[in-house]
Amino acid sequence: MELSPDRILQTGLAFWASKTLLSAVEIGLFTELAKQPGDLESLRDRLGLHPRSARDFLDALVALGFLERVDGVYRNTAETGLFLDKAKPSYIGGILEMANSRLYPYWGDLTTALWSGEPQNESKGGLDPFAALYADPLKLREFLRAMSGVSRGANLAIAAKFPWERYHSCADIGTAQGVQGVDRGVDDPGPVGREVLQFVDVGGVPDVRAARRLGPTRLGGHRPLRASWAASVAGWTRSGNILRE
């Protein structure tokens, strides 16, 4: 078998493709294209892109399979239109937003971590990483969006497969933005008497996603609860990605 450096080079330079996608999410490209496809000049104006890099940036996304270009007009692919449009409930870009602004720089210090044995994230210097997140409302909101995005697939699978008719209440503990109850409600809000108890004590950041999508009455009040009490009274509980009757 002839040896090739292809896999080595592809892995070593994979950050080129990764950062191209992350920057596209950051500037809201896919959300903008979901509103209306556009040619190079219109997208430059709508997104404030500099002419030096705009064409290469958009064409790189075409080459990577994240955009389509027909007769000079760029549009989302089926996947990016569904999963990277912030206006859709299927949006998973929260985890990519956090990867871009928070995780990507930390991974740049991997070699330092290997030499020193010290963490390079918010816990650097012995600090509590979650205390640092909770102290910054913008970072906390970003973290919650990320957790909602990365949980989206599991939430939809649970909403479709779980025997909801056997239960009249559930507790979503560690709920981030409350998307399990929201995803269930999108598919089928269920009987009026069914209640979703969401443990949403996240440093005072309001759960605007659930409130906007369903409203408080369809989430049984959507009030903060003590996790231990919620687990004791609910027909089933979910903590993170773990289901328990």
Secondary structure, DSSP 8 states (H G I E B T S, - for coil): ----SHHHHHHHTHHHHHHHHHHHHHTTHHHHHHH--EEHHHHHHHHT--HHHHHHHHHHHHHTTSEEEETTEEEE-HHHHHHS-TTSTT--HHHHHHIIIIIHHHHTTHHHHHHH----STTTTS--HHHHHHH-HHHHHHHHHHHHHHHHHHHHHHHHHS-GGG-SEEEEET-TTTHHHHHHHHH----TT-EEEEE--STT---HHHHHHT-SGGGTT-----HHHHHHHSSEEEETTEEE-
